Amino acid sequence: MRQVYLAKLLAQQGHDVTVYGLCAPAGDSHGRMVTEVKTLKKAAEAADILLCPTPFLKAGKVFFQNPEDAACPEEFLSEVCSGKLIIAGAISEQLREKMREQGAECFDLMEDETVAVRNSIATAEGAIAEAIIQSPYNLSESRCLILGYGRCGTALAAYLRCLCRSLTVCARSPAARAKAAVCADEVTDFKNLYRVLKRSDLIFNTIPCEILNRHMVKHIPSESLILDLASAPGGVDLDAAKECGVRAAACPGLPGKYAPAASASVLADAVLKILSGRDYPAYAGAGNMAAGAPAD
């Protein structure tokens, strides 16, 4: 739905929009219509800019609403004509190089600081929604632990400090711990992680490397809940958690799941800035665009 809202917003700004693989119609009641095509090749032929999923790949493929439409990166790039601008999120350097070899430019939305910060707000709200849904406890009675204090951890802590019984932040950087001390009841480094895990009801991981491995999850009470918010491959050994009887869930795509309209607005603002050349003069003046949707 995030891509559906994105197509609508860009059409409302007067841009010609072609869509492929969306989960719902992108036209609206005001007559601002977009053109729907049945193949990726036709979408690429109709547009100068390709607005691809965020993240760009899922399970190694460019994943659209219909799993049958999923394309490996090589297949996707073979459909992209030279001279296109590809806008997506979390594009690997290897893929960027392949795009350049195909004569295409690319822009990674997740490297835009404004997008990343605004996106972290939707991620934090989605994480809280998941906690309320999945935890057997009231949030107000829960002892919460946040692993990592980057953009996502900072936004999440700002919400949780008013909602939970107690809030602990675990971060590597002394600077991050100093910032976290403003809103957390307790701040610690990873040397004390065993201790704080034993008394945490809700654990939110934001670090994209394995922090809660097999040895760590053994210290977590079976009544606790782990929510892994980190980008792939995540930071929680989910298999080990299951074997230890600890409930754990990966939570990818929270902005698109819980706040698709707001998330689309964030992306639309970034795309429009690219087109205006205000912050990215190298891309100014690009024309028609096509939007494709991820499975979530």
C-alpha positions as CSV (number, residue, x, y, z in Angstrom):
1,M,0.0,0.0,0.0
2,R,2.9,2.4,0.5
3,Q,3.6,2.2,-3.2
4,V,-0.1,2.7,-4.0
5,Y,-0.1,5.9,-1.9
6,L,3.2,7.0,-3.5
7,A,1.8,6.7,-7.0
8,K,-1.2,8.8,-6.0
9,L,0.9,11.5,-4.4
10,L,3.2,11.8,-7.4
11,A,0.2,11.9,-9.8
12,Q,-1.4,14.6,-7.7
13,Q,1.8,16.7,-8.2
14,G,1.3,16.5,-12.0
15,H,3.7,13.7,-12.8
16,D,2.9,10.9,-15.3
17,V,2.9,7.7,-13.3
18,T,2.9,4.1,-14.6
19,V,2.4,1.3,-12.1
20,Y,3.2,-2.4,-12.2
21,G,2.6,-5.1,-9.6
22,L,0.6,-2.9,-7.1
23,C,-1.8,-4.5,-4.6
24,A,-4.6,-1.9,-5.3
25,P,-5.7,0.7,-7.9
26,A,-3.7,3.9,-7.7
27,G,-6.2,6.3,-9.3
28,D,-8.4,8.6,-7.2
29,S,-11.8,10.2,-7.3
30,H,-10.4,13.5,-8.6
31,G,-9.6,12.1,-12.0
32,R,-5.8,12.0,-11.4
33,M,-5.2,8.6,-12.9
34,V,-2.1,6.5,-13.3
35,T,-1.4,4.0,-16.1
36,E,-1.3,0.4,-15.1
37,V,0.8,-2.1,-17.2
38,K,1.1,-5.8,-17.0
39,T,4.8,-6.4,-17.4
40,L,8.0,-4.9,-15.9
41,K,9.4,-4.3,-19.4
42,K,6.4,-2.2,-20.3
43,A,6.7,-0.2,-17.1
44,A,10.4,0.5,-17.8
45,E,9.7,1.5,-21.4
46,A,7.0,4.0,-20.2
47,A,9.2,5.7,-17.6
48,D,12.4,7.6,-17.1
49,I,12.4,6.9,-13.4
50,L,11.8,3.5,-11.7
51,L,10.6,3.7,-8.1
52,C,11.4,0.3,-6.8
53,P,10.7,-1.5,-3.5
54,T,12.2,-0.5,-0.1
55,P,14.1,-2.7,0.5
56,F,15.1,-3.3,-3.1
57,L,15.6,-7.0,-2.6
58,K,13.6,-9.5,-0.5
59,A,14.9,-13.1,-0.2
60,G,17.4,-12.2,-3.0
61,K,14.7,-11.0,-5.5
62,V,13.0,-7.8,-6.5
63,F,9.7,-8.8,-4.9
64,F,6.4,-7.5,-6.1
65,Q,2.9,-8.1,-4.7
66,N,2.4,-11.3,-6.7
67,P,5.2,-13.7,-5.8
68,E,5.1,-15.0,-9.4
69,D,6.3,-11.6,-10.5
70,A,9.4,-11.8,-8.4
71,A,12.6,-11.2,-10.4
72,C,16.2,-11.9,-9.7
73,P,18.4,-8.8,-10.0
74,E,19.8,-9.9,-13.3
75,E,16.4,-10.4,-14.8
76,F,15.3,-7.0,-13.4
77,L,18.3,-5.2,-14.8
78,S,17.8,-6.8,-18.2
79,E,14.4,-5.1,-18.4
80,V,15.8,-1.6,-17.5
81,C,16.8,0.5,-20.5
82,S,20.0,2.6,-20.4
83,G,19.6,6.1,-19.1
84,K,17.0,5.3,-16.4
85,L,17.1,6.6,-12.8
86,I,16.4,3.8,-10.3
87,I,15.2,4.9,-6.9
88,A,14.8,2.3,-4.2
89,G,15.9,1.5,-0.6
90,A,18.9,-0.5,0.7
91,I,20.6,-1.1,-2.7
92,S,23.9,-3.1,-2.3
93,E,27.1,-1.7,-3.7
94,Q,27.3,-4.8,-5.9
95,L,23.9,-4.0,-7.5
96,R,24.8,-0.3,-7.9
97,E,27.8,-1.3,-9.9
98,K,25.7,-3.6,-12.1
99,M,23.2,-0.8,-12.6
100,R,26.0,1.5,-13.7
101,E,27.3,-1.1,-16.1
102,Q,23.8,-1.2,-17.6
103,G,23.9,2.6,-18.1
104,A,21.4,3.3,-15.3
105,E,21.8,5.7,-12.3
106,C,20.6,4.8,-8.9
107,F,19.6,6.6,-5.7
108,D,19.3,4.9,-2.4
109,L,16.5,6.4,-0.3
110,M,17.8,4.9,2.9
111,E,21.0,6.9,2.6
112,D,19.0,10.1,2.7
113,E,19.2,11.2,6.3
114,T,15.8,13.0,6.3
115,V,14.1,9.8,4.9
116,A,15.9,7.6,7.4
117,V,14.9,9.7,10.4
118,R,11.3,10.1,9.3
119,N,11.1,6.4,8.5
120,S,12.4,5.6,12.0
121,I,9.3,7.2,13.5
122,A,7.0,4.9,11.6
123,T,9.2,1.9,12.6
124,A,9.0,2.9,16.2
125,E,5.2,3.2,16.2
126,G,4.9,-0.1,14.3
127,A,7.2,-1.8,16.9
128,I,5.0,-0.6,19.7
129,A,2.0,-1.9,17.9
130,E,3.7,-5.3,17.5
131,A,4.6,-5.4,21.2
132,I,1.0,-4.7,22.2
133,I,-0.3,-7.3,19.9
134,Q,2.2,-10.1,20.7
135,S,3.0,-9.5,24.4
136,P,0.8,-11.1,27.1
137,Y,1.6,-8.1,29.4
138,N,0.4,-4.5,29.4
139,L,3.0,-2.2,28.0
140,S,2.7,0.0,31.1
141,E,3.7,-3.0,33.3
142,S,6.6,-4.1,31.0
143,R,10.3,-3.7,31.6
144,C,11.6,-2.8,28.1
145,L,15.1,-3.1,26.7
146,I,16.4,-1.5,23.5
147,L,19.5,-2.8,21.9
148,G,21.2,-0.1,19.9
149,Y,20.6,3.7,19.9
150,G,20.8,4.8,16.3
151,R,17.9,6.5,14.5
152,C,15.4,3.6,15.2
153,G,16.5,3.2,18.9
154,T,16.3,6.9,19.5
155,A,12.7,7.2,18.1
156,L,11.6,4.1,19.9
157,A,13.0,5.2,23.3
158,A,11.2,8.6,22.9
159,Y,7.9,6.7,22.8
160,L,8.6,4.0,25.3
161,R,9.7,6.2,28.1
162,C,6.1,7.4,28.5
163,L,4.5,4.0,28.0
164,C,6.4,1.3,29.8
165,R,7.3,0.5,33.4
166,S,11.0,0.9,32.9
167,L,13.3,1.5,30.0
168,T,16.9,0.2,29.5
169,V,19.1,1.1,26.6
170,C,22.1,-1.0,25.7
171,A,24.6,0.7,23.3
172,R,28.3,0.4,22.4
173,S,29.2,4.0,21.9
174,P,29.8,6.2,25.0
175,A,28.2,9.1,23.0
176,A,25.1,7.0,22.3
177,R,24.8,6.0,25.9
178,A,25.1,9.6,27.0
179,K,22.3,10.6,24.7
180,A,20.1,7.7,25.8
181,A,20.5,8.7,29.5
182,V,18.3,11.6,28.8
183,C,15.2,9.4,28.5
184,A,16.1,5.9,29.7
185,D,15.9,4.7,33.3
186,E,19.1,2.7,32.8
187,V,21.9,2.8,30.2
188,T,24.5,0.1,29.8
189,D,27.0,-1.4,27.5
190,F,27.1,-4.9,26.1
191,K,29.4,-6.1,28.9
192,N,26.3,-6.1,31.1
193,L,23.9,-7.5,28.5
194,Y,23.5,-10.9,30.3
195,R,22.3,-9.1,33.4
196,V,19.7,-6.9,31.8
197,L,18.3,-9.6,29.6
198,K,17.4,-11.7,32.6
199,R,15.0,-9.0,33.8
200,S,13.5,-7.7,30.5
201,D,9.9,-8.4,29.5
202,L,10.2,-6.8,26.0
203,I,13.4,-6.7,24.0
204,F,13.7,-4.5,20.9
205,N,16.7,-5.2,18.8
206,T,17.8,-2.5,16.3
207,I,21.3,-3.7,15.5
208,P,21.7,-5.4,12.1
209,C,24.2,-8.1,13.2
210,E,23.7,-11.1,15.5
211,I,23.6,-9.7,19.0
212,L,21.2,-12.2,20.6
213,N,22.9,-15.4,19.6
214,R,22.4,-18.9,20.9
215,H,24.4,-18.2,24.1
216,M,22.5,-14.9,24.8
217,V,19.0,-16.2,24.3
218,K,19.5,-18.8,27.1
219,H,19.5,-15.9,29.6
220,I,16.1,-14.6,28.5
221,P,13.0,-15.6,30.5
222,S,10.5,-17.7,28.5
223,E,7.8,-15.1,29.2
224,S,9.7,-12.4,27.5
225,L,9.2,-11.3,23.9
226,I,12.0,-10.3,21.4
227,L,11.1,-8.1,18.5
228,D,13.9,-7.9,15.8
229,L,13.6,-4.5,14.0
230,A,17.0,-4.7,12.4
231,S,17.4,-4.9,8.6
232,A,18.3,-8.3,7.1
233,P,19.9,-10.5,8.3
234,G,18.7,-9.2,11.6
235,G,20.3,-9.5,15.0
236,V,18.5,-12.4,16.6
237,D,19.0,-16.1,16.3
238,L,15.3,-17.0,15.8
239,D,15.9,-20.7,15.7
240,A,17.8,-20.7,18.9
241,A,15.1,-18.6,20.6
242,K,12.5,-21.1,19.5
243,E,14.6,-24.0,20.9
244,C,14.9,-22.2,24.2
245,G,11.2,-21.5,24.4
246,V,11.6,-17.8,24.0
247,R,9.2,-15.9,21.8
248,A,10.9,-13.9,19.1
249,A,9.8,-12.4,15.9
250,A,11.4,-10.6,13.0
251,C,9.6,-7.4,12.1
252,P,10.6,-6.2,8.7
253,G,8.7,-3.5,6.7
254,L,6.9,-1.9,9.7
255,P,6.5,1.6,8.0
256,G,4.8,0.1,5.0
257,K,2.7,-2.2,7.2
258,Y,1.4,0.2,9.8
259,A,1.7,3.6,8.2
260,P,1.7,3.2,4.4
261,A,0.3,6.7,3.7
262,A,2.7,8.5,6.0
263,S,5.6,6.4,4.7
264,A,4.6,7.2,1.1
265,S,4.6,10.9,1.9
266,V,8.2,10.6,3.2
267,L,9.3,8.9,-0.1
268,A,7.3,11.3,-2.2
269,D,9.0,14.3,-0.6
270,A,12.4,12.7,-1.3
271,V,11.5,12.0,-5.0
272,L,10.2,15.5,-5.5
273,K,13.4,17.0,-4.1
274,I,15.4,14.8,-6.5
275,L,13.3,16.1,-9.4
276,S,13.5,19.7,-8.4
277,G,17.3,19.4,-8.1
278,R,17.1,21.3,-4.8
279,D,19.2,18.8,-2.9
280,Y,20.3,16.5,-5.7
281,P,21.1,18.7,-8.8
282,A,22.5,15.7,-10.8
283,Y,19.0,14.2,-11.1
284,A,17.1,17.4,-11.8
285,G,14.6,17.4,-14.6
286,A,14.0,13.6,-14.8
287,G,10.6,12.9,-16.3
288,N,8.0,10.1,-16.2
289,M,8.2,7.5,-13.5
290,A,7.0,4.0,-12.8
291,A,6.3,2.5,-9.3
292,G,6.5,-1.1,-8.4
293,A,5.5,-2.7,-5.1
294,P,7.1,-5.0,-2.7
295,A,5.1,-7.9,-1.2
296,D,4.6,-6.1,2.1
